[in-house]
Amino acid sequence: MPHMKNWRDLPKKPFQNGAATRQVFSGDNVMMVFNTIQPDFPPFPHSHPHEQLLYIMEGRCEVTLGDEVIAMGPGDVVHVPCGVHHDLKIVGDEPVLNLDIFTPIREDYL
């Protein structure tokens, strides 16, 4: 993958039956993922072996992290430790734009 790209030039890959898209930029050991998540995004509780930082750029949501529910909006960031179950639920009618950072990279996103 090239060392430099512009988000506008990265392909948008739909997921969750088209309720969201992701754009991926990766190095050897770290990955950035830009997500656009629509209000009809279905529940998707999951965990993975990757450490994750989740940054909300636009919109409002609730992030379930283990047993805790965290209200998030623009500028908020949360750390998702490896293996912890988590989920994101849209609050309101606006899409959520968020940036995820993963380490190690998620091979399933390449």
Summary of the structure (lengths in Angstrom):
residues: 110
radius of gyration: 13.4
end to end distance: 10.1
largest distance: 39.3
contacts: 291
relative contact order: 0.28
helix: 5%
strand: 48%
